[in-house]
Amino acid sequence: MDRDRLVLGLAAVFAGVTVVLVVLAFVRQLFLLFLALPFAATTYIMWNHATGRLEERTRRRVRQSRGGERRRGAGGFGATARGAGTGSGSTGRRAAAGPAPDSGPSRREAYETLGLDPGADADEVRRAYRTRVKEVHPDTEDGDEAAFKRVNRAYETLTD
């Protein structure tokens, strides 16, 4: 926590230097505005790091990229141009057995899990999600961890 305070303090110092340089740029010489740009960028990065936003944004991007690759069927070692594996035991074609077991519920199943009609808009989905999570959260009296996970997967399916 002390490190975050230090970084926030340094970000405040860099912000102050940025403001002084911008004011001087308009009062004296315009080239100081270009000198203020690196200070402004440093302030932005340090502030986002200290407040945890940078880490949160990075984690979200990693989760989205991993989820997107899994849904697209992007292969790893030995993948063909279409993403199907050609390693040992593979025919080079995708199996016709349906979606991968880790792909989550279909949109229809997700709407059913949240108790919604398939034409529900984003606000209705969010309200239904919040209501269902309160009902099945593991920390509540009648909480059910498996149901909680199903509700979360349904919500992720509908918001992607």
MOHUQUI-V976850 format. One record per residue. D_LAST is the distance of its C-alpha to the last C-alpha in Angstrom with 2 decimals. Layout:
d_last=D_LAST
d_last=D_LAST
//
This chain:
d_last=33.83
d_last=36.90
d_last=35.24
d_last=32.49
d_last=35.32
d_last=37.07
d_last=34.09
d_last=33.60
d_last=37.33
d_last=37.24
d_last=34.33
d_last=36.51
d_last=39.44
d_last=37.50
d_last=36.29
d_last=39.94
d_last=41.12
d_last=38.53
d_last=39.75
d_last=43.38
d_last=42.84
d_last=41.12
d_last=43.96
d_last=46.55
d_last=44.94
d_last=45.47
d_last=48.91
d_last=50.40
d_last=48.80
d_last=45.52
d_last=45.00
d_last=44.15
d_last=40.83
d_last=39.87
d_last=41.05
d_last=38.77
d_last=35.56
d_last=35.48
d_last=36.23
d_last=33.39
d_last=30.91
d_last=32.34
d_last=32.06
d_last=28.38
d_last=27.60
d_last=29.92
d_last=28.63
d_last=24.98
d_last=26.28
d_last=28.53
d_last=26.06
d_last=23.47
d_last=20.86
d_last=21.37
d_last=20.81
d_last=17.68
d_last=16.18
d_last=17.42
d_last=16.03
d_last=12.45
d_last=12.94
d_last=14.53
d_last=11.88
d_last=9.25
d_last=12.14
d_last=13.21
d_last=10.09
d_last=9.89
d_last=13.61
d_last=13.65
d_last=11.49
d_last=13.65
d_last=16.65
d_last=18.12
d_last=21.43
d_last=23.60
d_last=27.36
d_last=28.82
d_last=25.77
d_last=26.64
d_last=25.28
d_last=22.79
d_last=21.56
d_last=23.61
d_last=25.92
d_last=29.63
d_last=31.06
d_last=33.62
d_last=32.95
d_last=30.32
d_last=31.15
d_last=28.91
d_last=26.86
d_last=23.71
d_last=24.53
d_last=24.14
d_last=23.46
d_last=19.78
d_last=16.60
d_last=17.13
d_last=17.96
d_last=15.38
d_last=12.34
d_last=11.82
d_last=12.34
d_last=11.94
d_last=10.40
d_last=14.07
d_last=14.70
d_last=11.87
d_last=13.46
d_last=16.79
d_last=16.14
d_last=15.40
d_last=18.31
d_last=16.79
d_last=17.61
d_last=15.14
d_last=15.59
d_last=14.53
d_last=13.20
d_last=10.94
d_last=14.19
d_last=15.20
d_last=12.09
d_last=12.70
d_last=16.40
d_last=16.22
d_last=14.23
d_last=16.89
d_last=19.63
d_last=18.75
d_last=18.34
d_last=21.76
d_last=23.23
d_last=22.24
d_last=22.12
d_last=24.54
d_last=26.67
d_last=27.60
d_last=30.59
d_last=28.88
d_last=25.91
d_last=24.44
d_last=22.50
d_last=21.22
d_last=20.03
d_last=18.42
d_last=16.43
d_last=15.49
d_last=14.32
d_last=12.18
d_last=10.60
d_last=10.21
d_last=8.59
d_last=6.02
d_last=5.61
d_last=5.72
d_last=3.82
d_last=0.00
//
